[in-house]
Amino acid sequence: MYVRRIRSGLIRSLLLGHLVRRSRSRVLDAAHRTDHPGGVGSASVNASGAPHGAAQNTVRLAVVVAALGVVFGDIGTSPIYTLQTVFNPEDPHPVPVSTDNIYGVVSLIFWSVMIIVTVTYILLALRADNDGEGGVMALITLLRQWRTSHPGRRRAATVLAALGLFGASLFFGDGMITPAISVLSAVEGLKVVEPPLGHYVVPITAVIIIVLFLVQRRGTETVGRVFGPVMIAWFAVIGACGIGGIVGNPDILKALAPTYAIGFLIGHFHIAFFALAAIVLAVTGAEALYADMGHFGRRAISRGWLFLVLPACTLSYLGQGALILEDPGNISSPFFLLVPSWGRLPLVLLATAATVIASQAVITGAYSVASQAAQLGYLPRLRVAHTSVTTIGQIYVPWINWLLFASVLTLIFAFRSSAALAYAYGMTVTGTISITTLLFFYVAHYRWHVPKWLIAVGAVPLLAVDVLFVGANLTKLLHGAWLPLLIALTAFTVMTTWQRGRAVVTAERKRLEGPLDEFIEELRSGGLVAQEVPGTAIFLNRGRTTAPLALRANVEHNQVRHEHVVIVSIETEPVPRVADDQRVTANELGYGDDGITHVTARFGYMETPDVPAALALLDPEATEGRIDLDRASYFLSKIELRKGPAATMASWRKHLFIATSHITADAAEYFNLPRDRTVIIGSHVEV
């Protein structure tokens, strides 16, 4: 009865209560819990976790509906193929169809969902966020922040951050496999309706995937509004179908008792262990649920799960189990056979729509993970489009979108069936879940000071469950599980290489730029001779401590400098928007009337940086005269990377780093600079 104790509140009452009491005040779900004239709310959460203001105590129904249309598609469509895969006779380690095994499998599915999704993610992980963003990258950020303030724990935090990065890499594999297996499994329902239609499964799936990725640029809010009502209908239908199956054989309700899951796992371990590799399909989408938290907020996701998704999926699994008990031959397609023949084609169409939404869940999650990885320095600066003016965190990343698109189509045409992809699917899920669980409890102990004994109460049973699933999926390594590991290793190598190369380039660039104070003093003293020309030159720079490479090149090689020189540094604040009166700060650098000014421009994370608009807010007195923005010239420092002889990285990693640099977003477009007045001065840096 150990699992029952978990559900009854051992972890929730002790660990969760401690975390909430000890957590600092933070902004969470702001846009989803308050109404604001501009459409974007801002609200702080007190130490007890309760938001300030009565209006914030509820989540808008529209946000919950939109979350249903984006977040729960993956996990909500797992009933289509989970039981069918568990009892697949072509599996390398098949599970015999018997009464005891059916009860055990259904019970194990239910309690796996309760432990992994409800406890690990809904009750625990969703409370660990980085300024409202979730996912394994948020946990990495928290670890990095803690490592900075606690140098003595740097080594352990670094190892765990690297492990978390591998978890994020596994999630990219999930983002490639989920759309392929989900849509394939739904369209394969045509074989049940009319077997000759099986020849059209792959081309129909490919067309659906093409349309799905083409509409991503419209944003998750638009997609969510369309998909939300579809998912409500989906969960209502699968719940009703499940009830129909249960009515036919109500004894299946006994599977809700944890004794059946424990008895099956212990009494038939030689069967149950291998079954876990397919049972894990019931929790696919759990990490996407966490990664998508920044799109809709914790409360909307939690309530959607507890009040609709969990009950509907549970009823579907129970109904399918009852159908198989009645006739073991139904194992060929228990989900679609739950409905009469006249209703199967409509169900196939609804299932296809739902699996498209399942793909949406991991696609948006991949956007979030990639964006956070770029912010942390694991990927180049990517072009990110914020697709909603009313909800924070909703983004579209074109480069990631088209990479996933090409990968998904490749998988569809290579594997051609959901059964072939099922062996590969579980590895990404179990690996990411295990890493997320481990990082969460580490953060809970060292950052939030949860006692070790309380950590052990929660971590030991949850990690034991995760390790069992990982071990079971490793048995499928030669049958397809190698694919997500290969994808993850590739993504991990790219991100760690970019991180290392970026550190090398930053150090070399800092050396080339030199201190800004010394550069200005050389200009004042005549050490650098430069002809002053009329006009305003605006240089974008990484900070105020070094001289922009473009400015140094203009002076040292062209031997000219403009009458007014403005060095602009961009800072992204952890708030959606920055007010105009806080947008810019000017500093004369302490050298009187030399005409050189440093400006810090601040933007919220939802805003697209618009440098000219920000500079227009400056007071002329702060810049030693009015900046003529209509005729000002903008200068960018462009770094051309070359492979050098220094032993900074392995030769192949240098080539990889240079190749990855080519996907960096165009700086002029990103900062909204006028193309006809933007000058790019390049410099060479060896890595």
C-alpha positions, 0 to 999 in steps of 0.5 A, spaced: 500 500 500 506 504 499 503 507 493 497 509 496 500 513 501 504 517 496 497 519 493 494 520 500 499 526 502 505 524 504 509 528 499 504 533 498 503 535 505 510 535 507 515 536 501 510 541 498 508 545 504 515 546 506 517 548 499 512 553 498 513 556 505 521 557 504 520 559 497 521 567 495 516 571 493 516 571 485 512 573 479 508 567 477 502 566 472 501 574 472 498 574 465 493 568 467 491 571 474 489 578 473 486 583 468 490 589 466 488 594 461 493 593 456 492 585 456 498 583 460 497 582 467 503 583 473 502 580 480 507 578 485 506 571 489 507 572 496 511 567 500 505 562 502 504 561 494 498 566 494 497 571 489 496 578 492 489 580 490 482 577 490 482 577 482 488 573 482 485 567 485 482 564 479 485 562 472 481 565 466 477 559 463 479 561 456 487 560 459 485 553 461 481 552 454 487 554 450 492 550 455 488 544 453 489 545 446 496 546 446 499 542 453 495 536 453 495 533 446 501 529 447 499 525 454 492 526 452 492 521 446 497 516 449 490 512 450 490 510 443 496 506 442 499 504 450 495 498 451 495 496 444 503 496 444 504 493 451 500 487 448 503 487 441 505 480 440 510 482 435 514 485 441 521 482 442 519 481 449 511 480 449 506 480 455 501 474 454 494 476 454 491 473 461 486 476 466 491 477 471 496 481 466 490 485 464 489 487 471 496 488 472 497 492 466 491 497 467 493 498 474 500 499 473 498 504 467 494 508 472 499 508 478 505 510 473 501 516 471 499 518 478 506 518 481 510 521 475 505 526 472 500 528 478 506 527 483 512 529 480 510 534 475 503 537 477 505 537 485 512 538 485 516 540 478 511 545 476 513 549 482 520 550 480 520 555 475 525 561 472 521 567 472 515 563 470 518 559 465 519 551 466 522 545 463 529 542 465 532 548 462 529 552 468 532 547 473 539 548 470 538 556 470 536 555 478 542 550 479 547 555 475 544 561 479 545 557 486 552 555 483 554 562 482 552 564 490 555 557 493 562 556 490 564 550 494 558 546 491 560 548 484 563 542 482 556 538 483 552 543 480 556 543 474 555 536 473 548 536 475 547 542 470 551 538 464 546 532 466 540 537 465 543 539 459 542 532 456 535 531 459 534 538 454 537 534 449 533 528 450 527 533 449 529 535 442 528 528 440 521 527 443 519 533 439 521 529 433 518 523 435 512 525 438 509 528 432 510 522 427 508 517 432 502 520 434 499 522 428 501 515 425 497 512 430 491 516 429 491 515 421 492 508 422 485 507 425 483 507 417 485 500 417 480 498 422 475 502 419 477 499 412 483 495 411 485 497 404 486 504 406 492 502 410 496 504 403 494 511 404 496 512 412 503 515 410 502 520 405 496 522 409 500 523 415 505 527 411 500 532 409 497 533 416 505 534 418 506 539 413 500 543 415 501 543 422 508 546 421 506 551 416 501 554 421 506 555 427 508 562 425 501 564 427 502 562 435 500 558 440 495 563 442 491 562 436 493 555 435 490 554 442 484 557 441 482 553 435 485 546 438 482 547 445 475 546 444 477 540 440 481 537 446 475 538 450 471 534 445 476 529 445 477 528 452 469 528 453 469 522 447 474 518 450 471 518 457 464 516 454 467 511 450 471 508 457 465 508 461 461 504 455 467 499 456 467 499 464 459 498 464 460 492 460 465 489 465 465 493 471 470 488 475 476 492 471 475 498 476 478 493 481 485 495 477 485 502 481 487 498 487 495 499 487 495 492 490 494 489 483 500 494 480 504 492 486 502 484 485 504 484 477 510 488 478 513 483 484 509 477 482 511 477 475 517 481 474 520 477 468 514 480 464 512 486 468 519 489 467 519 489 460 512 491 460 514 498 463 518 499 456 511 500 453 507 502 459 511 509 459 507 511 453 502 513 458 506 518 461 509 521 454 508 529 454 509 530 462 516 534 460 512 537 455 507 539 460 512 542 464 516 546 458 510 549 456 508 552 463 511 559 460 506 559 455 500 558 460 502 558 467 502 553 473 495 554 475 491 553 468 495 547 467 494 543 474 487 545 473 486 542 466 490 536 468 486 534 475 479 536 472 479 533 465 485 530 462 486 525 468 479 523 469 478 522 461 485 518 460 483 513 466 476 512 464 479 510 457 484 505 460 479 502 464 474 501 458 480 498 454 482 493 459 474 491 460 474 490 452 480 486 452 477 482 458 471 480 454 475 478 448 482 478 448 482 478 440 480 486 441 488 487 443 489 488 436 486 495 436 482 496 443 481 504 443 478 504 436 474 498 438 471 501 444 466 504 439 461 501 434 462 500 427 458 506 425 462 511 430 469 509 428 470 513 422 468 519 426 473 517 432 479 516 427 478 523 424 477 526 432 483 522 434 487 525 428 485 532 430 487 530 437 494 527 435 495 534 431 494 537 438 499 532 441 504 534 436 503 541 438 505 540 445 512 538 444 513 543 438 511 549 443 515 545 448 521 545 444 521 552 442 521 554 450 527 549 451 531 552 445 529 559 447 532 558 454 538 554 451 540 560 447 539 565 453 543 561 457 549 561 452 548 553 450 545 556 443 546 562 438 542 568 438 535 565 435 530 569 432 524 569 437 517 571 435 513 573 441 506 571 438 501 574 443 500 581 446 496 578 452 499 572 454 507 572 456 511 566 454 508 564 447 513 564 442 515 562 435 522 560 433 523 559 426 529 555 426 527 550 431 520 549 427 523 547 420 529 543 423 523 539 427 519 539 420 524 536 416 526 531 422 519 529 423 518 527 415 524 523 415 522 519 421 515 518 418 517 515 411 523 511 414 519 508 420 512 508 416 508 505 422 507 507 430 509 500 432 516 501 429 517 508 432 514 505 439 520 502 441 524 509 440 519 513 444 520 511 451 527 512 451 526 520 451 521 520 456 524 516 461 531 519 460 528 526 461 523 524 467 529 521 471 533 527 470 528 532 471 526 529 478 533 528 480 535 536 479 528 538 482 530 535 489 537 537 488 534 544 487 529 543 493 535 541 498 540 546 496 536 552 494 530 552 498 533 548 504 529 542 504 531 537 510 535 531 507 530 526 511 524 530 507 528 529 500 529 522 501 522 521 503 520 524 496 526 522 492 527 515 493 520 512 491 520 517 485 527 516 483 526 508 484 520 508 479 524 512 474 530 508 474 525 502 473 522 505 467 529 507 464 532 500 465 526 497 461 527 501 455 534 500 455 532 493 453 529 496 447 536 499 445 537 495 439 530 495 437 529 503 436 531 506 443 538 508 440 535 513 435 533 518 441 539 517 444 543 519 438 539 525 437 540 527 444 548 526 443 548 530 437 544 536 440 548 535 447 554 535 443 552 542 439 550 545 445 556 544 449 561 545 443 557 552 443 558 554 450 565 552 450 566 556 443 563 562 446 567 562 452 573 562 447 571 567 443 568 572 449 575 572 452 579 573 445 574 579 443 575 582 450 582 582 449 581 585 442 576 590 444 581 593 450 578 597 456 573 602 454 576 607 459 583 607 456 581 607 449 577 614 451 583 616 454 588 615 448 583 619 444 583 625 449 590 625 450 592 624 442 595 617 443 590 615 438 589 620 432 582 621 429 579 626 425 572 628 427 567 628 422 560 631 423 554 627 425 552 621 430 555 614 430 551 609 434 555 603 436 552 597 439 556 593 444 556 588 449 557 592 455 560 598 458 567 596 460 570 594 453 571 599 447 566 596 441 570 593 436 567 597 430 569 603 434 576 601 435 576 599 427 573 606 425 579 610 429 585 606 428 584 604 421 579 609 418 582 615 423 575 618 424 570 619 429 564 622 429 562 628 433 557 624 437 558 617 439 553 613 443 555 606 445 549 602 446 548 596 451 542 592 451 539 589 457 533 584 457 529 584 464 526 579 467 519 582 466 514 582 460 515 589 458 519 595 461 516 602 462 518 608 457 521 612 463 525 606 465 527 604 458 534 608 457 539 610 462 545 615 459 552 615 462 557 620 460 563 616 462 566 622 466 570 625 461 566 632 460 565 634 453 568 629 449 562 627 445 562 620 447 556 617 451 554 610 454 547 608 454 543 602 457 537 600 453 532 595 457 527 591 454 522 586 457 523 579 455 516 579 451 519 585 447 522 585 441 528 590 442 527 597 438 534 601 439 532 607 435 525 607 438 529 607 445 534 612 443 528 617 441 526 617 449 533 620 451 534 627 454 538 631 449 542 634 455 544 627 457 548 625 451 552 632 450 547 634 445 541 632 441 542 625 437 540 626 430 536 619 429 534 621 422 541 621 420 545 617 425 549 611 422 549 605 426 555 600 427 555 593 428 561 589 430 561 582 426 565 577 428 568 572 423 570 565 426 576 562 424 580 555 426 586 557 429 592 553 432 591 554 439 588 548 443 582 551 445 578 545 443 578 539 438 579 540 431 572 537 429 569 541 435 572 547 432 569 546 425 562 544 429 562 551 433 564 555 426 558 551 423 553 553 428 555 560 428 551 561 421 544 560 424 545 566 429 539 571 428 541 577 424 543 583 429 540 589 424 534 586 423 533 583 431 535 590 433 530 594 428 536 598 425 535 602 419 538 597 413 540 603 409 544 607 415 547 600 418 555 599 417 558 592 419 565 592 421 568 585 421 573 582 425 577 575 425 577 571 431 581 564 432 578 559 436 
